[in-house]
Amino acid sequence: MRRIARAAAAVSLALGVLTTVGSTTASAATEHGCQDGYVCIYPGAGWNNDQPSHVYYDYGSHNLSGMFGTYRIFNNQTGGATMSTCTGYNGTGCEGNLPSGWFIDKNMTPINSITLQP
């Protein structure tokens, strides 16, 4: 009888661990509406109800237009990839590196492009 109780407890514990790991993994893939591996930009100094207005995935430069005032930039890239904001088009005049997992509220009025780099 004790063996059955121990086996049932072990199975229950294992299922609980699997459920916890599964839910943790699922929530880590998307954070604030930004998929794993992406850089997401939100209008204003907040998460905009987890609805980014711009998303970027590919490494390299990305030209911006019509972005004035403060935006929140969230680097949800993986593997230590960084991103930079640039005052010129095509990734020129870049400043700083935002590490993966970090966000910043930035005045985008003088910003004309961003770069994503590994």
N, C-alpha and C positions, 0 to 999 in steps of 0.2 A: 504494500500500500504506500509506503514511503517513497519507493522508486517512482511510482506513478505520479505522486504529488511533486517530486523533484523534477521529473520530466515535464510536467505541465507548467511548472514555474519557469523552467528554462526556455520552453517554447514561448511562453507569454513574454518573458524578458526579451528574447530575440525578436519577436514581432514588434515590440515597443521600440527597440533600437532601430529596426528597419523603417518603421513609420517616421521616427524622428529624423533619421538621416535623409529619407526621401523628401520630407517637407523642407528641411534645411537646404538641400541641394536645389530644389525647385525655386525657392525664394531668392537664392543667391544669383540665379541666372538673370533676373530682371530686378533692378533696383530703381525706385522712383520712376518707373515706366521706361527705363533705359536698359536695353538688352546688354548682356554680357559681351564685351568686346567693342562697344560703341562709345563715341563721345556724343553727349546730348546737350542741347542748349534749350533753356527754358526762358520765356519772356518774364522780365521782372526779377526781383531778388527773392525768389521762392521756387517751389517745385511745380507750380501751375497744375495742381491736382494730379501730379505724376503724368503730365502730358507734355513731352518736349515738343518744341516747335521746329527744331532742326536736329537731324541725326546724321552722324558720319561714322563710317566703318573703315574705309580704305586708307592706308598710309599715304602720305604726301600732302600737298597743299589743296585747300578748298577755298575758293573765293566766296565772299559774302556780299550781300547787297540789302539795303533797306533795313539795317539793324541799327537803331538809335536808342540811346539810354542804357539802362542796366539790364543785363541778362545773367542768368545763372548757367555756368558751364560745368558739366559733370563728366569727368574722365572715368568711364566704366570699362576701359580697355583692360586687357589681361597681360600677364607676362612682363610687367614693369614698363609697358609702353607709356610714352608721355605725349602731351599736346602743348602747342604754343599758340598765342595770338600774335598777329602780325599787322603792322600799320599799312604795309603795301600789299598789292595784289600778288598772287602766285607765290605766297610764302616768303616775301621779302620784308625786312625790318621786323623780324620776330623778336619777341621778348619773353623771357622766362620759360619754364617747363612745368606744366601741371602734372604731378605724378598720378599714376592709376589709382583709383579709389578716392580721389580728392575732388572737391568742387570749389569754385570761386564765383563771387558775384562781381561782375566787371562792366564798366562803362564801355559799350561796344561802338559808340559813335566814331572814334578814330580808328577802329579795327576794320580792315578790309579783307582779311583772310585768316585762316587757321591752318596749322600743320599737325598731322598725326605722325609720330615716329616711333619705331620699335625701341 
